Amino acid sequence: MKIKIMQTKDAVSSLFALAHETRLDIFKLLVRKGSAGMAAGELSDHFSMPPPTMSFHLKELSNAGLIASRRESRSIIYAANYGHMQELLGFLTENCCVDNGGKC
């Protein structure tokens, strides 16, 4: 399976969202949780953060394509978007070592 390489503007958007310590911590936690993800309330509790503040950070990560949400009963569950994460990694490593004959 070939990984799609993202456009520069999308990479900048993703990196900008991750350039905040709290959002990076949220994203790393969601990566660890896998596809099961976590409810917004659980995330707020985990980070001892008021729900409106957590919602702001989740919106930023979601707008950058780094996380996805789904409704389960009365909860909104957030999970890492692994496809987008792979595209970002592909973008960052696309030209890895090409100036060194491909020898990393």
LINCOR-V865539 format. One line per field, one symbol per residue. phi: phi as a letter, one per 20 degrees, with the letter a starting at -180 (. if undefined). psi: psi as a letter, one per 30 degrees, with the letter a starting at -180 (. if undefined). burial: I if it has 9 or more other ideal C-beta (glycine too) atoms within 8 Angstrom, else O. A space follows every 10 residues. Layout:
# LINCOR-V865539
phi = ???
psi = ???
burial = ???
This chain:
# LINCOR-V865539
phi = .eefeffgff fffffffeed gfffffffff fffmffmbfg fffgfgelcg gfffgfffff fffenfcccb ecleddddbf efffffffff ffdgdgmffd mmee
psi = kkkkklleee eeeeeeefgk eeeeeeeeee eefafeakle eeeeeeghkk eeeeeeeeee eeffgfllll kjcglkkklk jeeeeeeeee efgegkgffg ggj.
burial = OOOOOIOOOI IOIIIOIIOI OIIIIIIOII OOIOOOIIII OOIIOOIOIO IOIIIOIIOI IIOIIIIOIO OOOOIIIIII IOOIIIIIOI IOOOOOIOOO OOOO
